[in-house]
Each structure stands twice: as C-alpha cells, then as structure tokens.
C-alpha cells in the first residue's frame, strides 16, 4: 500500500485478506470504525489510537486575514479544525523506514 493514496476500498480489501471476513463484512467493519471515529470528533472528543496517534478537534477564534492578491483585510470566522498528532511509535517507524533500519 506504499506510494499511493489509500482508499476505503483498499482498507476493506486488507481486512478481507488478513482477517478472513467476507468482502461485505470487511466493508461494513471499516465503515463502522470510520463512522465511530467521525462521530466522536463531531462531539469534540479526542480519538487516541495506541501506537498510531491522536485525532483531536481544536477551536480557532475569529481573526483577521489578508487577501494575498489585493491586500484587503478579511475577517476569518471562528471554526473547528481536526488535527492529527502522530504517536512517537509511528514517528519512529516512519523515520526508521527512511534510514533503512
């Protein structure tokens, strides 16, 4: 799965091959997991996956931005953004793969 974008279909296929569920059951399982993660984030909860990382929602206040083309100041409304913070285990795995360890 390296070197490309991983899709839901790819995740379903991996679950099908490695876990042994049917393709339909694998797709349902992946969808249920993604829905639960999404629902938790919508509620403002942090989702922590051990040895992988944490997904969290941060609130950003209103601020003044600038249109780079015209230089006009524009208010940017308050919003919530999702942030992913990788675990140290994931960071080490990624860095070790670059150095060939």
N, C-alpha and C positions, 0 to 999 in steps of 0.2 A: 504494500500500500504506500510505499515511499515515492516522493517526487510528483505527486498529483493531489488534487483535491479529493478528499474522502467524502462520499455522499452517504445518505441514509441507506441507499441500496447496497453500498459497499459494506456498511456495518451489518446489515441484515444478512448478507452473504457470509461474512466471517462468523457470525453467530450460528448460522445454519451449518457451516463446515466444522466448527470447533466444538459446539455444544451438542449438536445432533438433533436439534428440534427441527420440525418441518419448516419449509420456507415461510409459510403463513404464520406459524407460531413465532419464528425468529423476527419477522417484520413487526408483529404485534408487541413482542417484548421490547424491541428497540423503540417503537413508538411510545410505549408506556413509560419507559425510562426518560425519554426526552420530554414527554408531557409533564412528568412529575418534576423534573428539573426546572422547566419553564414556569410551572405553577408556583413553585417555591420562590423563584426570582421575582415573579409578579407580586407576590405577597411581601417582598422586601427581605426575604430570608437569605442567608448565605448557604450555598451548597458546597460542601467540602468533600472531595473525593480523595481519600487517603492515598499517598504516594503519587498523586496526579496533580491536584491543585484545588483552588477555591474559586467559585464564581460568586461575585457579590454585586449588589446594586448600590451605587452612590448617587446622592442627590447633588446636583450642581445648581447654584443660585443664579439669579439673573445677573448678567454682566453686559458691558458694552463691547461690541466687536467692531471691526473696521472692514469695509468692503475694500479688498486689495486693489481692485481696478479703479475705483473712483475716490477712495479715501474717505468716503462718507461713513460716519459713525452709525451703527445699527444696534438696537438692543437685542440681546440674545435671551430668550425666555428661559425660566428655570426648567430643568428636566432631570430625569433619572437616566443614568447610563450603567450598563453592565460592564464589569471589569473581571478579567481572569488573572489570577495570581498563581503562577506555577509553583509546585512544591519544590523543595531542594532536591528531592529524589529525581523528579522529572528534569530539572535543570542539569543535574549531574549526568543523567542518561544521555541527554541531547549533546552536552559538551564532550562526553566520552566518545560518542559516535563520530564526532568531528575529528578527534585526535587518533582514532583507530584503535582505541583500547578495547 
